[in-house]
Amino acid sequence: MQLYGRLYDYINEYWKLIHETYAVHAIPFLVTYYHINKTTTVWDNTYLMGGSYEKFGQLTGMQWDRYLLLPVFWIEETQTIFDAQEIGYVNEGESGLVIPSNYGF
């Protein structure tokens, strides 16, 4: 019987990445994460952007799931690019982070 060798062993490389590289080199940051609950949210496609709705609180149709102390990895620096507008200097404050896919959302 002839033995076959794989060029790439994807499953073992993936588990090595998760359990050895992430656990040793990645620093988890514990954050509070809000995720839209799509089953209980009331979607209003015509008036949501023009109405007096709140993101959080009693006057919102959006329902959020809150995850406390969620570990995320590799948070990028917030870009300090300011835009001069009529209301003053505006910074959108975009940043990036990595949420592992095994969290399920």
C-alpha positions in Angstrom: 0.0 0.0 0.0 1.4 3.4 -1.0 1.5 6.2 1.6 0.3 9.6 0.5 1.5 12.8 2.1 -0.5 16.0 2.0 1.0 19.3 0.8 -1.2 21.3 3.2 -2.7 20.1 6.4 -5.4 22.7 6.8 -7.1 21.4 9.9 -3.9 21.0 11.9 -2.7 24.4 10.8 -6.0 26.0 11.8 -6.0 24.5 15.3 -2.3 25.4 15.7 -3.1 29.0 14.7 -6.1 29.1 17.2 -4.5 27.4 20.2 -0.8 28.3 19.9 -0.5 31.6 18.0 -3.6 33.4 19.3 -3.1 32.1 22.9 0.5 33.2 23.0 0.9 36.2 20.8 -2.6 37.8 20.7 -3.6 40.0 23.7 -7.3 39.8 24.3 -9.1 43.0 25.1 -12.3 42.7 27.1 -15.0 45.0 25.6 -18.7 45.5 25.8 -20.1 44.5 22.4 -23.6 45.4 21.1 -25.1 43.1 18.4 -28.4 43.8 16.6 -31.0 41.1 17.5 -32.6 40.5 14.1 -35.5 38.4 15.4 -37.0 41.0 17.8 -36.0 44.2 16.0 -38.9 46.2 14.4 -37.6 47.1 10.9 -39.0 50.4 9.6 -37.4 50.9 6.2 -39.4 54.0 5.2 -39.3 56.2 8.4 -36.4 54.9 10.4 -33.8 57.3 9.0 -36.2 60.3 9.1 -38.1 59.8 12.3 -37.3 60.7 15.9 -35.8 57.3 16.9 -33.1 56.6 19.4 -30.4 54.1 19.1 -30.9 53.0 22.7 -33.8 53.5 25.1 -37.6 53.5 25.1 -38.1 55.1 21.7 -36.2 52.6 19.6 -37.3 49.8 17.3 -33.8 48.3 17.4 -33.2 45.6 19.9 -29.6 44.9 20.9 -27.9 42.0 22.5 -25.2 43.1 24.9 -22.1 41.0 25.6 -20.1 42.0 28.6 -16.4 41.3 28.8 -16.2 39.9 25.2 -12.5 39.1 24.3 -11.5 40.6 21.0 -8.1 40.7 19.4 -5.8 43.0 17.4 -7.5 46.3 17.9 -6.2 48.9 15.5 -5.4 52.5 16.3 -8.2 55.0 15.9 -7.5 57.2 12.9 -7.0 60.8 13.8 -8.2 62.3 10.5 -10.3 65.3 11.2 -12.8 66.8 8.7 -13.6 70.5 8.8 -17.4 71.0 8.5 -19.8 73.7 9.3 -20.4 72.3 12.8 -16.7 72.1 13.5 -14.0 69.5 13.3 -15.5 66.0 12.9 -13.6 62.8 13.6 -15.4 59.6 12.5 -13.2 57.5 14.8 -13.1 54.4 12.8 -11.1 51.5 14.1 -10.8 47.8 13.4 -10.7 44.7 15.5 -10.9 40.9 15.1 -13.8 38.9 16.5 -13.1 35.1 16.2 -15.6 33.2 14.1 -16.3 30.6 16.7 -18.3 33.2 18.7 -21.2 32.6 16.3 -22.2 36.1 15.3 
